[in-house]
Amino acid sequence: MGRRKTVFKPPVLKDRGGDLSKDWFIEIQFRDPRSDELVRRRMSAGLNFSLANNDDTRAARREMAVKLIAELDGKLKTGWTPVADIESQLTDGLEYHQLAKV
């Protein structure tokens, strides 16, 4: 009997030591259904913005990160993968081009 494979690892905030001049991101790891390998992705949408006061910006970034991590964690627990989103976009694009030819 072999070891169970990890389906995903919880999302983690990588805040670059709190440095606001660098891009912060959330790192997720999930099992790609096509290759059956654990894949690492970085997501930074909505995390990198600036305000006048650095303390407010740091707190605002962390607050946004907590929301994004909770959302990603919920999606991953239901079986979602970023690969599924990419495949659906490609499928939609192919269908659009096929309909446009008619």
C-alpha positions in Angstrom: 0.0 0.0 0.0 1.5 3.3 -1.1 1.5 6.8 0.4 -1.5 9.0 -0.3 -0.7 11.8 -2.7 -1.1 15.4 -1.6 -4.0 17.0 -3.5 -3.1 20.5 -2.5 -1.2 22.5 0.1 -2.8 25.5 1.8 -2.2 29.0 0.2 0.6 31.0 1.8 1.3 34.7 1.8 4.8 35.6 0.6 5.2 39.2 1.8 8.9 39.6 1.0 9.7 40.5 4.6 7.1 43.2 4.6 8.9 45.2 1.9 6.4 47.3 0.1 8.7 48.0 -2.8 8.6 44.4 -3.8 5.6 42.5 -5.2 3.8 40.3 -2.7 2.1 37.1 -3.8 0.1 34.1 -2.6 1.7 30.8 -3.3 -0.5 27.8 -3.9 0.4 24.2 -4.7 -2.0 21.8 -6.3 -1.9 18.5 -8.1 -2.3 19.0 -11.9 -4.9 16.5 -13.1 -3.2 16.3 -16.5 0.3 15.4 -15.3 -0.5 14.1 -11.8 2.4 16.3 -10.5 2.3 18.9 -7.7 2.5 22.3 -9.3 3.3 25.7 -7.6 1.6 28.9 -8.7 2.0 32.5 -7.6 -1.0 34.7 -7.5 -0.7 38.5 -6.9 -3.9 40.0 -8.3 -5.1 42.7 -6.0 -2.2 42.6 -3.6 0.2 45.1 -5.0 -1.0 48.7 -4.6 0.3 51.7 -2.7 -1.2 54.3 -0.3 0.4 57.4 1.2 1.0 55.9 4.6 3.3 52.8 4.6 1.7 51.3 7.8 -1.8 51.5 6.3 -0.5 49.9 3.0 1.1 47.0 4.8 -2.1 46.4 6.9 -4.2 46.8 3.8 -2.1 44.3 1.8 -2.3 41.8 4.7 -6.1 42.3 5.0 -6.5 41.7 1.2 -4.2 38.7 1.4 -6.3 37.1 4.2 -9.4 37.5 2.1 -7.7 36.0 -1.0 -6.2 33.1 0.9 -9.6 32.2 2.4 -11.2 32.3 -1.1 -8.5 30.2 -2.6 -8.5 27.7 0.2 -12.2 27.3 -0.1 -11.9 26.7 -3.9 -9.1 24.2 -3.5 -11.0 22.3 -0.9 -13.9 21.9 -3.4 -11.5 20.4 -6.1 -10.8 23.6 -8.1 -7.5 24.1 -9.8 -6.2 27.0 -11.8 -5.7 24.6 -14.7 -9.5 24.1 -14.9 -9.9 27.9 -15.4 -7.3 28.0 -18.2 -8.9 25.0 -19.9 -12.3 26.6 -19.8 -11.0 29.8 -21.2 -9.3 27.9 -24.1 -12.5 25.9 -24.7 -14.6 29.1 -24.8 -12.1 30.7 -27.1 -12.1 27.8 -29.5 -15.9 27.7 -29.5 -16.0 31.4 -30.2 -13.6 31.1 -33.2 -15.6 28.2 -34.6 -18.8 30.1 -34.4 -17.2 33.2 -35.9 -16.2 31.2 -39.0 -19.8 30.3 -39.7 
